[in-house]
């Protein structure tokens, strides 16, 4: 395991942090399963299919490489390309302008407080405001022409959101509440006001989906014993989504957000506890990654809720155009 200075961790992405602290084994369980299943007959069948796919893909690439295709594609570009630029600034083509539509802490509702640069906000203000760390996003349109945006708020920059704390980490219960509210998905309506896109406050479509929002567990794992917890003995209702990275849009108009690196939020009240093999495989330790959620919420202490980690790490389906709908975690 690579050793880093404490200050260096702030410059790592969540993926880099996880890779350093929980490197994958050289041989994983799936490799063993695949080895057993790969008979000579299946191998030959798979090789034929792969060869066919490669042939089709190769033909496609050859077509794209023609001068005619290049000319056709270039006709789609109606702006002058920009040159490579290493300056710490936003570079756009000539004739274009840029503006900020929404930024961390912007309230989505009129009863939300404007961002306080000194306190960095509270749990309550964050629950009513745009979250932190944009990732996957998509746009949706209502039948009457409204524009709705759904944006992943993957995680919070602890050294920024807790800049008012000497430790740059959460220290109070409200700090943790704020951090949990900074995660998840921000959904809000925007409108064009004299050429500038703005948040439509109090739109019926505006909502925050956070690490405490109610979710429905669906699919073949629904109700399984490994999904049952003290707070949900049925194994059908989960709370929250976090570390939302990739995204997608279904043909029927719903939003898909993908949970990853959920392991960094769980801890144990005993720092010397033995870690079960399944938790080691998850990358779960006795300590979290500095979020301290387990300090005030027992569902993130795996010694108290050992099945809670099994309820994270899914694709979550959300209907941005139905604000009363419950997000669904798809177990398959």
C-alpha positions as semicolon CSV with decimal commas, in nm:
position;residue;x (nm);y (nm);z (nm)
1;X;0,000;0,000;0,000
2;X;0,134;0,339;-0,100
3;X;0,189;0,574;0,193
4;X;0,085;0,934;0,147
5;X;0,119;1,239;0,362
6;X;-0,204;1,345;0,531
7;X;-0,222;1,663;0,323
8;X;-0,184;1,467;-0,002
9;X;-0,515;1,285;0,048
10;X;-0,706;1,607;-0,018
11;X;-0,579;1,607;-0,376
12;X;-0,701;1,256;-0,456
13;X;-1,026;1,165;-0,621
14;X;-1,243;0,909;-0,441
15;X;-1,144;0,646;-0,700
16;X;-0,772;0,710;-0,647
17;X;-0,816;0,701;-0,270
18;X;-1,001;0,369;-0,288
19;X;-0,745;0,219;-0,526
20;X;-0,459;0,305;-0,290
21;X;-0,626;0,190;0,031
22;X;-0,815;-0,110;-0,109
23;X;-0,623;-0,248;-0,408
24;X;-0,811;-0,526;-0,587
25;X;-0,674;-0,880;-0,549
26;X;-0,484;-1,033;-0,838
27;X;-0,750;-1,302;-0,868
28;X;-1,112;-1,218;-0,793
29;X;-1,403;-1,454;-0,733
30;X;-1,543;-1,392;-1,080
31;X;-1,217;-1,512;-1,234
32;X;-1,263;-1,846;-1,059
33;X;-1,624;-1,873;-1,173
34;X;-1,529;-1,787;-1,529
35;X;-1,249;-2,043;-1,527
36;X;-1,490;-2,322;-1,428
37;X;-1,751;-2,216;-1,682
38;X;-1,512;-2,176;-1,973
39;X;-1,531;-2,516;-2,139
40;X;-1,365;-2,570;-2,478
41;X;-1,704;-2,561;-2,647
42;X;-1,799;-2,233;-2,481
43;X;-1,457;-2,092;-2,558
44;X;-1,495;-2,169;-2,930
45;X;-1,848;-2,027;-2,931
46;X;-1,730;-1,713;-2,753
47;X;-1,435;-1,675;-2,988
48;X;-1,664;-1,690;-3,289
49;X;-1,895;-1,425;-3,144
50;X;-1,601;-1,204;-3,050
51;X;-1,456;-1,243;-3,396
52;X;-1,787;-1,147;-3,555
53;X;-1,816;-0,841;-3,331
54;X;-1,460;-0,741;-3,405
55;X;-1,527;-0,778;-3,777
56;X;-1,834;-0,554;-3,761
57;X;-1,657;-0,303;-3,537
58;X;-1,355;-0,306;-3,765
59;X;-1,571;-0,240;-4,068
60;X;-1,736;0,051;-3,890
61;X;-1,404;0,203;-3,800
62;X;-1,288;0,170;-4,157
63;X;-1,598;0,352;-4,279
64;X;-1,545;0,632;-4,028
65;X;-1,192;0,671;-4,154
66;X;-1,296;0,775;-4,505
67;X;-1,255;1,128;-4,631
68;X;-1,626;1,150;-4,713
69;X;-1,721;1,068;-4,354
70;X;-1,473;1,321;-4,221
71;X;-1,619;1,587;-4,445
72;X;-1,971;1,499;-4,336
73;X;-1,874;1,511;-3,970
74;X;-1,690;1,841;-4,003
75;X;-2,009;1,994;-4,139
76;X;-2,174;1,932;-3,803
77;X;-1,923;2,156;-3,625
78;X;-2,038;2,516;-3,655
79;X;-1,770;2,680;-3,445
80;X;-1,399;2,741;-3,472
81;X;-1,211;2,481;-3,264
82;X;-1,007;2,611;-2,972
83;X;-0,636;2,549;-2,932
84;X;-0,484;2,346;-2,652
85;X;-0,463;2,555;-2,337
86;X;-0,308;2,475;-1,999
87;X;-0,418;2,792;-1,819
88;X;-0,646;2,754;-1,517
89;X;-0,946;2,911;-1,687
90;X;-1,249;2,829;-1,900
91;X;-1,169;2,844;-2,270
92;X;-1,455;2,861;-2,521
93;X;-1,481;2,907;-2,899
94;X;-1,504;3,252;-3,052
95;X;-1,855;3,393;-3,043
96;X;-1,962;3,190;-2,738
97;X;-2,013;3,293;-2,376
98;X;-2,043;3,095;-2,053
99;X;-2,220;3,147;-1,724
100;X;-2,288;2,958;-1,400
101;X;-2,638;2,810;-1,384
102;X;-2,609;2,655;-1,039
103;X;-2,329;2,625;-0,787
104;X;-2,279;2,451;-0,453
105;X;-2,505;2,603;-0,189
106;X;-2,744;2,785;-0,422
107;X;-3,094;2,753;-0,270
108;X;-3,358;2,575;-0,476
109;X;-3,639;2,717;-0,264
110;X;-3,728;3,067;-0,146
111;X;-3,713;2,955;0,219
112;X;-3,355;2,836;0,171
113;X;-3,077;3,057;0,301
114;X;-2,817;3,205;0,070
115;X;-2,476;3,046;0,105
116;X;-2,279;3,167;0,407
117;X;-1,908;3,176;0,320
118;X;-1,809;3,188;0,685
119;X;-2,004;2,888;0,819
120;X;-2,022;2,709;0,482
121;X;-2,390;2,654;0,551
122;X;-2,579;2,424;0,786
123;X;-2,751;2,090;0,754
124;X;-3,085;2,261;0,703
125;X;-2,959;2,507;0,442
126;X;-2,781;2,230;0,248
127;X;-3,095;2,017;0,236
128;X;-3,266;2,303;0,050
129;X;-2,973;2,384;-0,177
130;X;-2,772;2,255;-0,469
131;X;-2,527;1,982;-0,364
132;X;-2,150;1,949;-0,399
133;X;-1,920;1,793;-0,661
134;X;-2,111;1,767;-0,989
135;X;-2,083;1,445;-1,182
136;X;-2,325;1,276;-1,423
137;X;-2,623;1,485;-1,531
138;X;-2,904;1,503;-1,785
139;X;-3,185;1,728;-1,906
140;X;-3,557;1,652;-1,912
141;X;-3,848;1,838;-2,069
142;X;-4,211;1,859;-1,963
143;X;-4,502;1,853;-2,208
144;X;-4,557;2,224;-2,152
145;X;-4,197;2,312;-2,237
146;X;-4,029;2,335;-1,897
147;X;-3,662;2,235;-1,866
148;X;-3,560;2,014;-1,574
149;X;-3,203;1,920;-1,485
150;X;-3,089;1,625;-1,273
151;X;-2,729;1,636;-1,148
152;X;-2,526;1,387;-0,946
153;X;-2,359;1,534;-0,637
154;X;-2,103;1,261;-0,592
155;X;-1,932;1,355;-0,265
156;X;-1,827;1,659;-0,061
157;X;-1,485;1,822;-0,054
158;X;-1,432;1,798;0,320
159;X;-1,152;2,055;0,331
160;X;-1,387;2,306;0,164
161;X;-1,730;2,229;0,308
162;X;-1,575;2,214;0,658
163;X;-1,330;2,499;0,606
164;X;-1,482;2,667;0,912
165;X;-1,347;2,379;1,124
166;X;-0,984;2,370;1,229
167;X;-0,962;2,000;1,145
168;X;-1,128;2,051;0,804
169;X;-1,348;1,757;0,905
170;X;-1,702;1,723;1,046
171;X;-1,705;1,782;1,420
172;X;-2,074;1,814;1,513
173;X;-2,396;1,631;1,435
174;X;-2,505;1,919;1,213
175;X;-2,173;1,901;1,028
176;X;-2,255;1,540;0,941
177;X;-2,611;1,635;0,846
178;X;-2,468;1,897;0,612
179;X;-2,226;1,648;0,460
180;X;-2,498;1,390;0,398
181;X;-2,718;1,657;0,240
182;X;-2,432;1,762;0,011
183;X;-2,438;1,414;-0,146
184;X;-2,696;1,262;-0,378
185;X;-2,885;1,421;-0,666
186;X;-3,008;1,777;-0,726
187;X;-3,319;1,812;-0,942
188;X;-3,442;2,156;-1,041
189;X;-3,615;2,357;-1,311
190;X;-3,427;2,622;-1,508
191;X;-3,554;2,900;-1,733
192;X;-3,393;3,135;-1,981
193;X;-3,412;3,492;-1,856
194;X;-3,286;3,736;-2,121
195;X;-3,027;3,488;-2,247
196;X;-2,920;3,366;-1,903
197;X;-3,030;3,032;-1,760
198;X;-3,139;3,047;-1,396
199;X;-3,286;2,822;-1,128
200;X;-3,663;2,852;-1,098
201;X;-3,702;2,864;-0,722
202;X;-3,995;2,677;-0,568
203;X;-4,070;2,490;-0,890
204;X;-4,276;2,181;-0,814
205;X;-3,998;1,980;-0,980
206;X;-3,725;2,104;-0,746
207;X;-3,603;1,851;-0,490
208;X;-3,291;1,720;-0,324
209;X;-3,230;1,348;-0,301
210;X;-2,968;1,292;-0,032
211;X;-2,804;1,026;0,185
212;X;-3,118;1,030;0,402
213;X;-3,388;1,013;0,133
214;X;-3,629;0,720;0,124
215;X;-3,555;0,462;-0,148
216;X;-3,735;0,149;-0,260
217;X;-3,529;-0,169;-0,305
218;X;-3,646;-0,354;-0,616
219;X;-3,547;-0,657;-0,820
220;X;-3,448;-1,013;-0,724
221;X;-3,264;-0,912;-0,404
222;X;-3,568;-0,728;-0,267
223;X;-3,659;-0,869;0,075
224;X;-3,349;-1,089;0,096
225;X;-3,218;-1,162;0,444
226;X;-2,892;-0,979;0,367
227;X;-3,086;-0,659;0,298
228;X;-3,284;-0,662;0,623
229;X;-3,183;-0,422;0,899
230;X;-3,313;-0,308;1,237
231;X;-3,480;-0,006;1,079
232;X;-3,610;-0,207;0,783
233;X;-3,685;-0,570;0,881
234;X;-3,857;-0,620;0,543
235;X;-3,545;-0,553;0,334
236;X;-3,750;-0,343;0,092
237;X;-3,688;0,017;0,200
238;X;-3,348;0,183;0,203
239;X;-3,235;0,529;0,303
240;X;-3,017;0,746;0,088
241;X;-2,786;0,745;-0,210
242;X;-2,430;0,873;-0,214
243;X;-2,116;0,872;-0,424
244;X;-2,331;0,902;-0,735
245;X;-2,099;0,893;-1,034
246;X;-2,215;0,763;-1,373
247;X;-2,561;0,833;-1,505
248;X;-2,802;0,752;-1,784
249;X;-3,141;0,840;-1,927
250;X;-3,396;0,569;-2,002
251;X;-3,608;0,564;-2,320
252;X;-3,914;0,622;-2,098
253;X;-3,767;0,941;-1,954
254;X;-3,629;0,852;-1,612
255;X;-3,287;0,926;-1,468
256;X;-3,034;0,658;-1,373
257;X;-2,765;0,741;-1,118
258;X;-2,492;0,495;-1,024
259;X;-2,359;0,450;-0,671
260;X;-1,989;0,374;-0,626
261;X;-1,727;0,385;-0,349
262;X;-2,000;0,350;-0,087
263;X;-1,754;0,161;0,132
264;X;-1,576;0,477;0,248
265;X;-1,871;0,584;0,461
266;X;-1,891;0,286;0,696
267;X;-1,702;0,236;1,021
268;X;-1,701;0,032;1,342
269;X;-1,733;0,161;1,698
270;X;-1,438;-0,065;1,785
271;X;-1,129;0,046;1,588
272;X;-0,961;-0,288;1,668
273;X;-1,247;-0,509;1,550
274;X;-1,176;-0,795;1,311
275;X;-1,299;-0,716;0,961
276;X;-1,509;-0,995;0,803
277;X;-1,383;-1,120;0,464
278;X;-1,689;-0,987;0,282
279;X;-1,626;-0,638;0,420
280;X;-1,261;-0,657;0,325
281;X;-1,372;-0,737;-0,029
282;X;-1,601;-0,435;-0,021
283;X;-1,306;-0,225;0,095
284;X;-1,477;-0,152;0,427
285;X;-1,258;-0,091;0,730
286;X;-1,314;0,002;1,094
287;X;-1,265;0,365;0,996
288;X;-1,443;0,567;0,730
289;X;-1,278;0,819;0,500
290;X;-1,336;1,117;0,723
291;X;-1,711;1,162;0,679
292;X;-1,793;1,051;1,038
293;X;-2,148;0,948;0,947
294;X;-2,137;0,655;1,188
295;X;-2,061;0,892;1,475
296;X;-2,421;1,014;1,469
297;X;-2,605;0,756;1,256
298;X;-2,578;0,393;1,364
299;X;-2,670;0,255;1,023
300;X;-2,317;0,346;0,912
301;X;-2,162;0,142;1,195
302;X;-2,136;-0,207;1,052
303;X;-2,107;-0,365;1,396
304;X;-2,460;-0,236;1,465
305;X;-2,609;-0,269;1,116
306;X;-2,400;-0,536;0,937
307;X;-2,639;-0,551;0,641
308;X;-2,649;-0,179;0,569
309;X;-2,350;-0,191;0,327
310;X;-2,544;-0,447;0,120
311;X;-2,807;-0,181;0,055
312;X;-2,565;0,048;-0,129
313;X;-2,381;0,027;-0,459
314;X;-2,674;0,006;-0,701
315;X;-2,816;0,188;-1,000
316;X;-3,093;0,415;-0,873
317;X;-3,384;0,508;-1,100
318;X;-3,546;0,848;-1,042
319;X;-3,836;1,016;-1,220
320;X;-3,746;1,388;-1,237
321;X;-4,085;1,476;-1,386
322;X;-4,276;1,316;-1,098
323;X;-4,157;1,493;-0,781
324;X;-4,372;1,273;-0,556
325;X;-4,218;0,950;-0,687
326;X;-3,986;0,737;-0,473
327;X;-3,639;0,661;-0,614
328;X;-3,586;0,291;-0,682
329;X;-3,265;0,101;-0,623
330;X;-3,240;-0,164;-0,896
331;X;-3,071;-0,477;-0,760
332;X;-3,067;-0,621;-1,113
